[in-house]
Amino acid sequence: MVGGLVAPISFFPYLTDQGPLQILQSGKYPNWRLYFVRPSNIFEGPFIEGSIVVTALLSGASRGRRHNKDQEPRPHQRLDIQGLRMVAVMLVVLSHLFDWPRGGFIGVDVFFVISGFLITGSLMHTVEKTGRISFSSFYRRRVRRILPAATLVLAATIAAAYFIYGTARFKSTTLDAVAAFFFVSNWRFGIEGTDYFTASGPVSPLQHYWSLSVEEQFYFVWPAVIFVIAVVAARMAWTGRARIALAGGVMAVVVMASFIYSVLDTASNPTWAYFSTLTRVWELGVGALLAITISYFERIPDLLRPLIAWAGLIMIAVGSFAISEGDGGFPAPWAAVPVAGAALIICAGVSGEQKYLQVLTNRVSTYIGDISYSLYLWHWPVIILLAALMDSGIYYYTSALFLMFGLSIAAYHFFENPIRASKWLETSAERKDRSFLDVSRWRLPTLKMSETNQSIGIGALALVVAGIAAFALVPTQVSVAPVSAYVPASQSGESTDGKQVLGPAQTALAADIEAAVSATAWPDLSPSMDDAIGGAQAPAEILRCGNPTRLTAKECTWGSPTAPKTMVLVGDSIAMTYAQPLKNFVEASNGQWKIQVDAMFGCRFVDLPVETTGSAIGAACTGHRDDSITLINEIRPDAVVIANNYTSEEPSEWTAAMKRFVDRFSTSAKNIVFLSAPPASINIGDCYTRAAKPADCLGKVIDQWTKRASAETQLAADVNGHFVDSRAWFCTPSGYCPSFVGTTPTRRDRSHMTPEYQAVISPAVAETLHELGL
């Protein structure tokens, strides 16, 4: 049985040197009492104020500290949890690599529950055994468990990024690594995701570190809360049941508050909610609640335990196919599905080995669970970095799978495990803590491979990985056949041979675009592609006119103040990138035109919901659009130019929404011009690497652009306006769109022109406007 010996705290050191029965029989301490309780009820009993409980395993005839070997504590292996880790990491890997299942990212939420359960269990068990929490021991264990493996991946990713990426993206990756090392990457990615000027940038190969940051931020606070609860319980001489009630009550309040906040923040600011610690605490808290109330789940009948576990597994499976990031409601309330599923599996396995759950407890599943942390760390950099070198396809998927598993297995056996089992940062107090943590109900001993099998398996896998990696690192060669002479659309009429007449500026631009499409090597670009990617979307004097804070009309108006004709530019960031060519047009109009720029970054000029509701842009957008319509009705301009990003709405939905806005000012504008967005298919930040060729960044006109352009053409006809087809300024007639023209980069990301290219196309834009009769 387990004996609980109650003694004043000051005598605790002596209890480690003498057996409890010897102490009682000596008669030296007549006020001491011995209790016999079950392990699950260690906190329950009439323990006196200012005392602690010390447990020891005793045989019936035991004397002193010697025990029967058969009755030594045994680790309780939660193989079901290891299998649950396998489910979580494989959902994440499959979703990130194959985009299937579409909701596989919920594996991270399963990890949160597991982590909250295990860490809280470790803290609770430490309090049970010692009456204290050693913060230094706790954080030393966390450092030894988390930091070396995480740092190895950070270093490897930075090294690979140096040889793969251009300067701008390498610098960004380095900053991501610094944030990840200090466990604040969720804040960095959350801020970037809600910042309009960085949200459309390329995906970081270290973005998955956000979840580690959330966990470590949680564990920076939670041990202190457990410690305070233990101190209060000791001073109040509360029973174990009261302590559990206090700890459970505190965590229940935290879970409810975090969940409610998560629901509200998800609805108003989904990008920030995804990365925020406060919106994720409830998921870790559910696991913590399971650990605090673990003894109650021992009462679950054995007959029901497999049913409960399978119900949890089904919930996770259904969630992985039904939940989508783009459909809203995530992380709250829909993350409750995988969280509840994980909780059911964990609580069903409290009483012992799970039956009829071999899908989780088999050797393969538990081994993948063992390496799950390493696999999670390595999978995302492999996917993102390899995508910069290879096109998607069977070779890419094969290379990615071999690389991520090969690196994970090698890192787990030769780096992560040896450091975790080492004496690095270990103290004598921690060695004592380990002696009882190893027999905790929360402890998860890993399955070990024999040294021979380990060496053979890793050696063979290393050879396969080396062969696949060698193939993967060979840049894909893409050749583009020369195209026929460029004859872009014009609205000035047709010549006698049926071809449309071109102005000299459009003809020159067409020749330069054709030459760029056929280029096999990068020219000496000015600015460099790295500078273009990291540069602004417009010249500084124009850039400030697109901020949420509206400037005066004079500050954002160009051309002769006495010009008889006025142009108003409205729209989002696409309009802001067209502001420079239109400014050049009015300034070269011999005093006939002036333009007022009334566009705003991130604020589409269309009667559709505002997209960035949680930011300053989102807060100002609705009012800004109404003010733009009021401005048009007041000044009654000769031309209103509308330019928006071509987003994914159905053409009919977009047309109806735009018509509602146009109807509000159509009688106040002499000409309404729909200026189409630059065709977009490739993000320059993604495709441009040190090994890339011009053909790797050669975009094409996609169906989304064509459908939207067709809808705006019809809308222009309906309102007696004009539609300007921008393809002639960026692409060939066959639909190829180079990343540079002449020596100038065309775009800084997927769809926004560089300021330098805005100057390049200005003469062609002016010709087109003249052809419209403006």
N, C-alpha and C positions, 0 to 999 in steps of 0.2 A: 504494500500500500504506500501511498504518499503521505509523509508526515509533515504537518505544518507546525513549526516551532515558533511561538510568539515571544519576542524579546525586545527590550529597549534598543533603539537604534544604536546607541553608543556601544553595545555589546556585540554588534554584528560581526566585527572582524574575528571574534573568538569562535564563532559558530563554524567558520571554515576550517578550523583546526581540530575540533572535537566532535564526536558523534552526538546527536541530540539525546539519545537514550543515556549515554554516559553522563551527560551534563545533568539530566534530571535525577539520575540515581545517586549522584554525588551529594545531593542535598544542599549544594552550595548556593543555588538560586531557587529558593522555595516559591517565589512568585511567578515563575515561568510555567506555561501551560503548553501541552502538546495536543495538536488537532490532527485528525485523520480525515482528509477530504479528497474528492475526485479532482483530477487535473483541471477539468472544465469549470470547477467551482472554487478555484483557488482564492478568488476575491470575496467569497461568501463565508460568513462566520462571525462569531462574537469576539472579534479581535479588539484588543484594548487600545486606547488612545496613545499615539506616539510610538507605535510598534510596527514591526514589519514581519513578513512571513518568509521563512526560508524553507525550501523544499529539498528533499533528498529521497532517493529510492532505497527502501529498506527491505531486507528479507525478514521473515518471521523471527528468526533467531539471531538477527544481526546485532552486532556490538561494534560501536565505533564507526569507522568510515569504510570498512570492507563490505563489499556487496557481492551477491551472487552474479556471475557473469551472464546467466540466462536472463537476469532481470535488468540488465543495463539498458538505458534509454536507446531507442532505435529511431532513426530519422523516418519521418512519414513522407514518402514520396508522392507528391501530387502530380502524377503523370498526366492527369486530365488537364491540368493547367499548362503543362509543357505542350500538350497537343493543342490547347487553345491558343498558345503563342504561335504555333505553326499555322493555324487557321488565319490569325491576324496578319502575320507577315506575308503569307502567300496571297491573301486578298490584296494587300498593298502592292506587292510585286506585279501580280497579274494585271491589276488596274493601271498601274503606271506604265507597264511595258506594252500591253496589248489593248489597253482601254477596255478591258473586259474582266470581270463584270464592271459595269459603269460605276457602281457604288463601292468598289473595293477599297476605297480610301477609308471606309469605316473601320478597317482593321486597326487604325490608330486609336479609335475610340475604345476598342477592345483592349488594346495595350494599356490605356489609361486606367481602366478598371482593374486589370491585373496588377499594375504597379501600385495603385492605391491600396489594394488588399495586402500585398506582400510587405510593403514598406511599413504600413501601419501595424501589421501583425508583428513585425520585428520590433517596432517601438513598444507595443503593448507587452510583448514577451519580456523585453528588457526591464520594463517597469515591474512586471510580475516577479521577476527573479531578483532584482537589485533594489527596487524602490526608487530608482533614479534613472535619468537619461544622460549619458555622456555625449554631449554635442560633438566633442572632438572625435570620439570614436565613431560616431554615426557618420560624420562628414568624411572622415578618413576612409571608411568603407565605401561611401558613395564615390569619392575621388578614385579609389582603386578600381571600382567596378565600372565606372562610366568614362572617366577622362582619358585613360590611355588609348582605348580602342577608338574613341571619338577623335582624339588628336591625330592618331595615325591616318584616319580617313581624311581629315582636314589637310594634313600635310601632303598626302598623295594627290588629293584633288587640286590643290594649289599648284603642285609641280606639273600635273597633266595640263591644267589650264594655261600655264605659261607657254607650253609648246603647242597648244591647240588654238587658243583664242587670240584675238587681237588685243592690243594694249588696253582699250577701254573696257572690254569685258573681263580681262584678267584682273584689272584693278578692282572692278566691282566684285568679282569672286573673292579676292583677297579681303575686302571689307566684310563680305558675308562670312568668311572664315573667322575673322576677329570677333564678330558678333556671336557666332556659334560657340567659339571657345569660351566666351564669358556668359553663355546661356542667355542671351538677349536677342537671339535671331528672330524670335516670333514678333518682337516689337519692330525690328528692322523691316521684315517682310510685310507686316501689317501696315506700317507707315508707307512703304513703297506701293502697296496695293491700293491704298486710298489716295495716293498722290497722283494726280492726273498725268504729270509729266514723266513719271516712272512706271506707271501701271502697265503700259504697253511694251515695256522692255522685255528682253529675252529672259527665259526661266533660269534661275540660278541652279547650278549643280549641287548646292548645299541647302536648298530650300527646305528639305525634309528635316533639318535640324530644329525647326520651329517646335516640334513636339517634345524634343528633349529639353528645350528651354522652358516650356510650360511645366514639365514635370519637376525640373530642378527648382524653379521659382516656388512651386507648391511645397517642396520639401525644405525650402529655406524657412518656411513659416510653421508648417505642421508639427515638427518635433517640439518646437517651443510651446505650442498649444497643449500637446500631450504632457509636457513637463509641468505646465501650470496646473493642469487637471490633477496630476499626481500629487502635487504639493497641497492643493486645496483639499483633496480627499484625505491625505495624511493628517492634516491639521484638524479636520472635522471628524476624524476617526470614522469615516464612512466605510461601509461594507463594500465588498467587491461588486455587488449588484448596484449599489449607488454610484460607484465609480464608473461602471459601464454605462449607467443611465446618463451621467453627466457628459462623458465623452461622446456617447451616441447622440445626445441632445444637441451638443455643440455642432457636431458634424451634420446632423439633420438640418439645422438652421442654415449652415453654410451651403449645403446642397440645394435647398429650396431657393435661397436668395440668388445663388449663382444661376440656377436654371431659369428663374424668372427673368433675370437680367439678360441671360443668353437669348431667350425668346424675343425680348424687346430689341436687343442690339442686332440680332439676326435680321429682323424685319426692317430696321432703319439703316443699318450699315453692315451688310453681310461680309464684306471683305475683312474689315477689322474684327468682326465677331469670330471669323474663322481662326484667326491667329491669337486672339486675346486670351490671356491667362484667366481673367475673371469669367469669361464665358465657357471655360473648360474645367474649372475647378469642380463643378458638380459631378463630372465623370470620374475624376480621381476620388471624389468624396464618396461616391457609391461604393467603390472598392474599399475605402476606409471604413465605411459603416459595416460592411460584411466582416471585416477583421475584428471590429469592436464587439460585434454581436455574434461571434463565431460559435459560441457554446450553444446557442439556441438552435442552430442548424443541425446539431448532432441528434436532435430528436426526430428528424425526418425519417419516416419508415423506409427500410431498405427497398421495399417494393416500389416506392414512388421515386426514388433517387434517379434511376435511369430515365424515367419519363420526364422528369424535370430537366435533366441535362440535355436530352434530345430536343425538348421544347426550346431551350436556349439556343442550341445549335441551329435549329430551323429558323429562329428569329434572326440570327446573324446572316444566314444564307439568304433569306427573303430580303433583308435590308440591303445586302450587297447588290441585288439586282433592281430593287425598287427605288432606292434613294439616289438622287443625282445632285451634284453641286449646283447645277444651273437652274434647277426647278424651285429653288428657295427652300426655306425652312431648315437649313443646316448651318450651324450645328444644333440649333434648337428650333423646333422640338424633335426633329427626326432622329437625332443621335441617340435618343432614348431607346430606340429599337435595338441597336447593337449593344448598348450599355446594359439594358435589361437582359438580353440574351447571355452576355458574359457573366452577369451576376447569377443567373440561374445555374449555369454550369459550375461556377465556383462553389456556391452554397450546397449544391447536390453532392459534391465530393468531400464534404467536411468529415463525414463519419468513417471514411475508409476508401479502399480501392473501388473505382467505378466498374460496374458490370455493364456489358452490352454497349460499351462505348469505345470499342477497339479502333474506331476511326480516329480517335484522339490519343489513345494509350499505346498504339503499336510502336515498334522500335523506330520506324522511319519518321513518324509524326513527332515523337518526342525528341529525336535527334535534331530535326529541323527547328523544333522549339528551343533546343539548347543553343543553336547558332543564330536564333532569330534576331538578337541585338546586332550581331555582326552583319547579318544579311540585310537588315534594315539600313544600317549605316552605308553599306557599299552599293546597294542596288540603284539608288537614285543618281549618284555621280556617274556610274557606268552607263545608265540609260541616256543621260543628258550629254555627257562628253562623247560617247560613241555616236550619238545622233549628229554631232558636228562633223564627223568623219565619214559617215556612211548614210546612204539612202535607206529608208524603211523597206524591209523585205525579209525574206527567209534568212539571208546571211546576217543581217543586222540582229534579228531576234535570236539566232543561234549564238552569235558572238556575245550578245548581252547576257544570256542565261549562263553560258560557260564562265564568262568573266566574273559575274557577280557571285556565283556559287563558289567558284575556285578561290577568289579573293576572300570570301567570307569564311570558308572552311580553314584556309591557311591562317588567316588572322585569328580565328577563334582558338585553334590548337596551339599555335606557336607564339601568340602575342597576348591575346585577351586572357585566356585561362592561366598561363604561367604567372602573369602579373597579379591576377586576382587571388591566386593561391600563395603568392609570395609574402614575405614579411615586410614589404615596403610600406612605410608609414605605420606599421603595427606597433602597439604598445602592450605592456603587460596587462593593462586593464582590458584592452580589446581581446587579448587571448582568452581571458576569463569569460568575456561576453560570448566569444565564439563557442566555448564549451557548452553553453546551454542554448545558444541560437541554433546549433546544429541539430538539436532534438526538438525544435519548435514545430508546431503544427503548420507554420507558415513557410518553413524552410524547404527549399527545392533542390536537393542534391541532383547533380547532373549524371547522365549515363556516360560511362567512360569506355572508350575504345582501347583495345590492347595496343601496345606500342607498335607491334608488327603490322597489324591491320591499319593503324593510323598512318604509319610511314608509307605503306604500299598504296593506300587509298589517296592520300594527299599527293604522293609522288606521281601517280598515274594521272590524277586530275590536273596537276601542274603542267604535265606534258601536253594534255589536250588544250588547256587554257592558253599555253604558249603558242600552239599552232593556230588556234582561232584568233588570238590577239594579233599575231603577225599578219594574218589575212585582213583583219578588221582595220589595221592601221594604214593599209594601202588606200590612198584617196581615190574615190570614184571618179573616173574620167567621163565627162559628158561632152559630146560634140554637137554643135548646132550648125545645121546647113545654112549657107547664105540664103537670104530671102530676096525676092524681087524688089525693084525700086519702090520706094515709099511714096504713095500717093494718098495723103490723108484726106478726110472729108472736109469739104468747104461749103459754105452757104452762099457763095458769090455767083453761082451759076456754073454751067458746064461749057466746055469747049466743043468744037465741031467733032472731035473724035470720041466724045462721050465721057472723057475724063474731066474731073473737076479741076478748076483753075486754082493754082497755089500762089500765094505771095512769096516774095523772096525769103522772108524770115522763116516761114514754115518749110520751104524747100530746103534751106540750109539745116534746119533742125532735123528734118527727116533723114538727111544724109548722115548726120552725126549719130542718130539713133541706130540706123542700119549698121554703121561701122562698129558701134559698141556691142551690138548683138553678136556679131561675128568675131569679136576679140577673143584671143586665146590666152592673153596675159594681161595683168593689171597695168594700166599706165601710171605715170607719176601723178597721182590724184592731188588736187588742191581744192579744199582741205583733204587731209588723209581720211580714209574711211573710218578710222578710229575716232578722229576729231568730229567727223560728221555724225557718227552714232551718239557721241556724248554731247553734241552741241545743241543749240537752241532750235526752236521750230520757226522762228521768225527773227528779223532784226530787232534790236532792243527797243527802238522807238515805236515799233508796232506791237511788240510783245506785251508791253504794259497795258495796252488798250483791251486785252482779252482777259484781264483778271476779274474776279468777282466784284471788286470795288470799281464802280463805274467812274470814269474820268469825265471831265467836261467835254462838250462837243468840240470845242476849239482844239483841245489836246489830241484828238483823234480824227481830225479833218485835214486833208491835204489837197493841194491844188489852189488855184486862184480864189481868194475870198469873194471876188466879184463875178466868179464864173456863172454864166446863165443856166448851166445844167448841173444838177446834183445827182450823185449816185450814193446809195446806202448799201453797205455790205453787212449781211446778217448770216448767222450760222454758228458752227462750233469750231473746233481747231482746224478743220479743213478750210473754212473761210479765212481763218487767221493766216494760213500759209498762202492763200491767194491774195492777201492784202497788198503785198509788195508788188506783184505784177500789175495790179489795178492802180496802185499809187503811181507807178511809173507811167501808166497809160494816161492818167489825168494830168500829170505834171508835163507830159509831152503834147497836150491837147491845145496848145497856144491859148491858154486861158479860157477854154470852152467848158471844162469839166472840173468839178471838185468831188471828193469822195469822203464820206463819213463812215468810219469803221465802227460798227456796233455789234460785232460778233463776240463770242466768249468761249474760251477753252472749256471743253467738256459739256457744253450746253447746246444740245441740238435744237435748231429752230424748227420745231414741228410739234404738233399737238399730241405728244406721247409722254408717258410718265418720265420724270427725271431719273437718270440712271444712278448718279453718284449722290444719293440722298444724305449720306452721312458726312459729307465734306462741306467746306465753305462754298465750293462750286455748286454742289447740290442745293444748299440752302438758298443761294442767290439766283438759281437758274430760272425758276418760275417767274419771279418778279422781273428778271432781266428780259425775258421773252415778251412779257406784257408791255414793258417799257419800250421795247423795239417797235412793236406794232403802233403804240401811241406816237412814237417819234415819226414813223412813216406817215401816219395820218395827219400829223401837224405840218411837216415840211413839204409833203406832196412831191417827192423826188421824181426825176425823169427816169430813173432806173433803180430797181431793187434787185440786188444780186444775192441769191440764196445758195449757200454751199454747206453741205453736211457730210459727215462720214457715212459711208454706205454700210450700215449695220444689218443685222440678220432678220429684221421684220419681213413679213410677207409683203410683196409689192402692193397688194390691194389695201392692206392695213396702213402702209406708209402713205399711199396716195390719198386715202380718206383723211388721214390725220393732217397732211400738208394742205389739203384743200380747205380744211376748217380754218387754218391760219391765214391762208391767202385770201379767203373770203372776207376777212376782217379788215383788209387794207387794199383790196384789188382796185377800188375806185379812186384811190389816192395815188397810185403809181402808174406812170405812163407806160413803162416797160417792166416786166418781171422776167428775170433771167435765172434759170436753174443751171448752175455751174457744177458739173459732175466731179466727183472725187477722183483722185488719181487711182488707176487700177491697182489693186493690191492682192498679192498672193504669197509673197515671201517676206518675212521679217529680216531685214538686213543684219540686225544684231544676232540672229540665230545662224545665218548661213555664212557670214564672213568670219573666217578663221585664218590662221597662218598658212594652212595647207590648202585653202580654198582657191578655186579657179573662178574666173568671171562667170563661167557657165553655171557654177554652183549657186550663184545669186541671181540667176536669170528668171524673172517672174513671168507669169502669164495672166491674161485677162480671164477671170473666173466667172462662173455662172451668176454668183451673187451680185457682182458688179453689173453684168449685162441685164439682169432682170430689173434691178433698181433703175438703171439708165433708161430702159424701155418704159418703165412706169413714169418716170419724170418727163420723158419725151411726150407721152400722151397727156400728162397733166399740163405741160406747157401749151400744148395745142388747145386744151379745154379752156384755159384762161387767157388765150390769145397772147401768150408769152413766148419765150425763146428757151431752147435747150442747147447747152454747149457741151459737146462731146470732147472730153479731155484726153482720150486715148492718143490723139495725134501728137500730144506733147510728151508722151512717156513711152509709147509702144510702137511696134511695127503693125502694118495691116493684118499680119497673120497672128498677132496677139502676143508677141514676145516683148518683155519690158526689162531693159537692162538696168543694172544698179548704178551705172554711171553713163554719162554722155560726154564725149570729148575727154576732158580731165576733171569733170565735176561729178561728185556723187549725187544721185538723183533723190534718194530718200534717206532719212535717218532711222527709220523703223519700218513698219509695214506699209504705212500710207501717207506719212507726212514728208513733204519735200524739205530739202535742206534750204537755208536762206540763199546759198550760192546758186542752187538750181532755179530758185525763184527768179533770180536775175537773168539766168540763161533763157528761160522760156518767155520772159517779158515781151520781146518783140513779136513772138508768135501769138501771144495772148492779145496784144494790141491789134494785130492784123485781123484776128477773129472777131473782135469787138467792132472794128470798122466794117467788116463784112455783114454784121448784124444791123448796121445802120446806126450804131451808137456814136 
